[in-house]
Amino acid sequence: MAAAYGLALELQRAGGADLDAAYDRLRCTRPTAANLSRALARVRTADSPLAEAEAIEREEELASHAMARHGADYLAGARTILTHCNTGALAAPGRGTALGVIAELHARGDLAQVIATESRPLLQGARLTTYELSRLGIPYELVVDAAAAGLIRWGEVDAVVVGCDRVAASGDVANKVGTYGLALAAHAAQIPFVVVGPTSTIDDNCASGADIVLEQRGADEVWSAAGTPLTLPDTPCRNPAFDVTPAELVTALVTEQGVRTRA
């Protein structure tokens, strides 16, 4: 949505003189995200770019509310939810994706607690998800990423609910790095691993997770946290921002159209 508005404003400002450069710059900011590139393509070819960006915003907000309802219906009875990264109103239109489902469960009185991972290295869970949960009045605990699998193993989690950046035609899902490990833990514990995302994240032109481009970010994010050094400055680092969870580990995919479960 932000990219759509950004391109529309650039078209107004420059009259399309630097359209290709603006389009490429915005598209390359998040190569893993399917709906970002799709929104840019819609705005780029629209008769009224700003009106198209506004239409995208309305569609995504409606999708958010529908996903919240569908996901809460599917997860009725789940008392403790574990979630990863940030998927609320700070990350997506409307109520967000996975956090929108969590908020709806809380509103229905079904939810006892949320366990949020800190989501290293950028700490979206610690910085953003905790803020949103607190603002919504939802009870929560924050855990380090490495603690999550153990909590799942010992029966302290009823379901894992996450968002997504791209879903391949096979059902493989790209999401914040660390998601795959949570899916493995949920599978071992035989609890639901639920992915929530609008249909704009589904890429039918991408056959499987092997075809998804995973964003690689700078080593400085691993070297430090909030400006505090964590290791030697010349330590070699690898920093993939996303990983891929195979479709067979996804119990259910929740979109605005409903819930698709693993056959």
C-alpha positions as CSV (number, residue, x, y, z in Angstrom):
1,M,0.0,0.0,0.0
2,A,2.8,2.4,0.9
3,A,4.6,1.5,-2.4
4,A,1.4,2.1,-4.3
5,Y,1.0,5.6,-2.9
6,G,4.7,6.3,-3.3
7,L,4.6,5.5,-7.0
8,A,1.3,7.5,-7.5
9,L,2.9,10.5,-5.8
10,E,6.0,10.2,-7.9
11,L,3.9,10.2,-11.0
12,Q,2.1,13.4,-9.8
13,R,5.4,15.1,-8.9
14,A,7.5,14.2,-12.0
15,G,4.8,13.5,-14.5
16,G,6.2,10.1,-15.2
17,A,9.6,11.4,-16.4
18,D,11.4,9.0,-14.0
19,L,8.7,6.4,-13.8
20,D,11.0,3.4,-14.6
21,A,13.5,4.4,-12.0
22,A,10.9,5.0,-9.3
23,Y,9.2,1.7,-10.1
24,D,12.4,-0.3,-9.9
25,R,13.6,1.5,-6.7
26,L,10.4,0.7,-4.9
27,R,10.1,-2.9,-6.2
28,C,13.6,-3.7,-5.1
29,T,13.0,-2.6,-1.5
30,R,11.3,-5.9,-0.7
31,P,11.9,-8.5,-3.5
32,T,10.3,-11.3,-1.4
33,A,7.0,-9.5,-1.0
34,A,4.4,-10.5,-3.7
35,N,1.8,-7.9,-3.0
36,L,4.3,-5.0,-3.2
37,S,5.3,-5.6,-6.8
38,R,1.6,-6.4,-7.7
39,A,0.5,-3.1,-6.3
40,L,3.2,-1.2,-8.2
41,A,2.2,-2.8,-11.4
42,R,-1.5,-1.8,-10.9
43,V,-0.6,1.8,-10.2
44,R,1.9,2.0,-13.0
45,T,-0.7,1.0,-15.7
46,A,-3.8,2.8,-14.1
47,D,-5.5,5.7,-15.8
48,S,-5.7,7.4,-12.4
49,P,-2.7,6.2,-10.3
50,L,-3.8,7.9,-7.0
51,A,-7.3,6.4,-7.4
52,E,-5.8,3.0,-7.9
53,A,-3.6,3.3,-4.8
54,E,-6.7,4.3,-2.8
55,A,-8.6,1.2,-4.3
56,I,-5.7,-1.0,-3.2
57,E,-5.9,0.4,0.3
58,R,-9.7,-0.2,0.5
59,E,-9.3,-3.8,-0.8
60,E,-6.6,-4.6,1.7
61,E,-8.5,-3.2,4.6
62,L,-11.6,-5.2,3.7
63,A,-9.4,-8.3,3.3
64,S,-7.9,-7.7,6.8
65,H,-11.3,-7.7,8.5
66,A,-12.4,-10.8,6.6
67,M,-9.2,-12.7,7.5
68,A,-9.7,-11.8,11.1
69,R,-13.1,-13.4,11.1
70,H,-12.2,-16.5,9.1
71,G,-9.1,-17.1,11.2
72,A,-10.9,-16.6,14.5
73,D,-13.6,-19.1,13.4
74,Y,-10.9,-21.6,12.5
75,L,-9.0,-21.2,15.7
76,A,-12.0,-21.1,18.1
77,G,-10.9,-22.7,21.3
78,A,-7.2,-21.9,21.1
79,R,-6.3,-20.2,24.3
80,T,-2.5,-19.5,23.8
81,I,-1.2,-18.3,20.5
82,L,2.4,-17.9,19.5
83,T,3.2,-15.4,16.8
84,H,6.4,-14.3,15.0
85,C,7.5,-10.9,13.7
86,N,4.9,-8.1,13.4
87,T,1.7,-8.5,11.5
88,G,-0.6,-5.9,12.9
89,A,-1.8,-2.5,11.9
90,L,1.7,-1.2,11.8
91,A,2.7,-3.7,9.2
92,A,-0.5,-4.0,7.0
93,P,-3.7,-2.2,6.3
94,G,-6.7,-2.5,8.6
95,R,-6.2,-4.8,11.5
96,G,-3.2,-6.5,9.9
97,T,-3.0,-10.2,9.1
98,A,-2.0,-12.7,11.8
99,L,-2.4,-10.1,14.6
100,G,-5.8,-9.2,13.2
101,V,-6.9,-12.9,13.8
102,I,-5.4,-12.7,17.3
103,A,-7.2,-9.4,18.0
104,E,-10.5,-11.0,16.9
105,L,-10.0,-14.0,19.1
106,H,-9.4,-11.7,22.0
107,A,-12.5,-9.6,21.2
108,R,-14.6,-12.9,21.2
109,G,-13.2,-13.8,24.7
110,D,-11.5,-16.9,23.4
111,L,-7.9,-15.9,24.0
112,A,-6.0,-16.2,27.2
113,Q,-2.5,-15.1,26.1
114,V,-0.2,-14.4,23.2
115,I,3.5,-15.4,23.2
116,A,5.4,-13.1,20.9
117,T,9.0,-13.8,19.7
118,E,11.4,-10.9,19.7
119,S,12.2,-11.6,16.0
120,R,15.9,-11.0,15.7
121,P,17.7,-9.2,14.2
122,L,15.4,-6.2,13.8
123,L,13.3,-7.1,16.8
124,Q,9.9,-6.4,15.2
125,G,8.2,-8.6,17.8
126,A,9.9,-6.9,20.7
127,R,9.5,-3.4,19.3
128,L,6.2,-3.5,17.5
129,T,4.1,-6.5,18.3
130,T,4.3,-6.0,22.1
131,Y,3.3,-2.3,21.5
132,E,0.2,-3.4,19.5
133,L,-0.8,-6.1,21.9
134,S,-0.4,-3.7,24.8
135,R,-2.5,-1.1,23.0
136,L,-5.2,-3.6,22.3
137,G,-5.2,-4.8,25.9
138,I,-4.3,-8.4,25.0
139,P,-2.2,-10.3,27.6
140,Y,1.2,-11.3,26.2
141,E,4.7,-12.5,27.0
142,L,7.8,-11.8,25.0
143,V,10.3,-14.6,24.5
144,V,13.7,-14.8,22.7
145,D,13.4,-16.6,19.4
146,A,15.3,-19.6,20.6
147,A,12.8,-20.3,23.5
148,A,9.8,-20.7,21.2
149,A,10.3,-24.3,20.1
150,G,10.8,-25.5,23.7
151,L,7.5,-23.8,24.8
152,I,5.7,-25.5,21.9
153,R,7.3,-28.8,22.8
154,W,6.1,-28.6,26.4
155,G,2.5,-28.0,25.5
156,E,2.4,-24.3,26.4
157,V,1.1,-23.2,22.9
158,D,-2.2,-24.2,21.3
159,A,-1.4,-22.8,17.8
160,V,1.3,-20.9,15.9
161,V,-0.1,-18.0,13.8
162,V,2.1,-16.0,11.4
163,G,1.8,-13.8,8.4
164,C,3.4,-14.2,5.0
165,D,5.2,-12.2,2.3
166,R,4.7,-14.6,-0.6
167,V,2.9,-17.9,-1.1
168,A,4.0,-20.0,-4.1
169,A,1.5,-21.9,-6.2
170,S,2.6,-25.1,-4.4
171,G,1.6,-23.6,-1.1
172,D,5.1,-23.0,0.1
173,V,5.3,-19.8,2.2
174,A,8.0,-17.2,2.6
175,N,7.9,-15.3,5.8
176,K,10.2,-13.6,8.4
177,V,13.3,-15.7,9.0
178,G,12.7,-18.2,11.9
179,T,9.2,-19.1,10.6
180,Y,10.4,-22.5,9.3
181,G,11.7,-23.6,12.7
182,L,8.4,-22.7,14.3
183,A,6.6,-24.7,11.7
184,L,8.8,-27.7,12.4
185,A,8.2,-27.4,16.1
186,A,4.4,-27.1,15.6
187,H,4.4,-30.1,13.4
188,A,6.3,-32.2,15.9
189,A,3.9,-31.1,18.7
190,Q,0.9,-31.7,16.5
191,I,-0.6,-28.3,16.9
192,P,-1.9,-26.0,14.1
193,F,0.6,-23.9,12.2
194,V,-1.6,-21.2,10.5
195,V,-0.5,-18.7,7.9
196,V,-2.6,-15.5,7.4
197,G,-2.3,-13.3,4.4
198,P,-4.5,-11.7,1.7
199,T,-4.7,-13.3,-1.8
200,S,-2.5,-10.5,-3.0
201,T,0.4,-12.4,-1.4
202,I,-0.3,-15.6,-3.5
203,D,2.0,-15.8,-6.6
204,D,0.7,-18.3,-9.0
205,N,3.6,-17.6,-11.3
206,C,6.0,-18.8,-8.7
207,A,5.9,-22.6,-8.8
208,S,7.4,-23.4,-5.4
209,G,9.4,-22.0,-2.5
210,A,12.6,-22.7,-4.5
211,D,11.6,-20.0,-6.9
212,I,11.1,-17.3,-4.2
213,V,13.8,-14.6,-4.0
214,L,14.8,-14.2,-0.4
215,E,16.0,-10.8,0.6
216,Q,19.5,-10.7,2.0
217,R,20.2,-7.8,4.4
218,G,23.3,-6.2,5.7
219,A,25.7,-7.7,8.3
220,D,25.4,-4.6,10.5
221,E,21.9,-5.8,11.6
222,V,23.5,-9.0,13.0
223,W,26.6,-7.3,14.4
224,S,24.6,-5.0,16.7
225,A,21.3,-4.5,18.5
226,A,19.9,-1.0,18.9
227,G,23.4,0.4,18.2
228,T,25.1,-1.8,20.8
229,P,27.9,-4.1,19.3
230,L,27.3,-7.8,19.9
231,T,30.4,-9.3,18.3
232,L,33.6,-8.4,16.7
233,P,33.1,-5.9,13.9
234,D,34.8,-8.0,11.3
235,T,32.8,-11.2,12.1
236,P,31.4,-12.7,8.8
237,C,27.6,-12.7,8.9
238,R,24.8,-14.0,6.8
239,N,21.5,-12.2,7.2
240,P,18.6,-13.7,5.2
241,A,15.4,-11.7,6.1
242,F,13.1,-14.6,5.2
243,D,12.9,-18.3,5.0
244,V,10.5,-20.7,3.3
245,T,8.1,-23.1,5.0
246,P,7.1,-26.1,2.8
247,A,3.4,-26.4,2.2
248,E,3.2,-29.8,4.0
249,L,4.0,-28.0,7.3
250,V,1.2,-25.4,6.9
251,T,-2.0,-26.6,8.6
252,A,-4.1,-23.8,7.2
253,L,-3.8,-20.8,5.0
254,V,-6.3,-18.0,5.9
255,T,-7.1,-15.4,3.2
256,E,-10.1,-13.0,2.8
257,Q,-11.8,-15.8,0.8
258,G,-11.7,-18.3,3.6
259,V,-9.6,-21.0,5.1
260,R,-7.7,-23.6,3.0
261,T,-6.5,-26.5,5.0
262,R,-3.9,-29.1,4.2
263,A,-5.4,-32.1,2.3
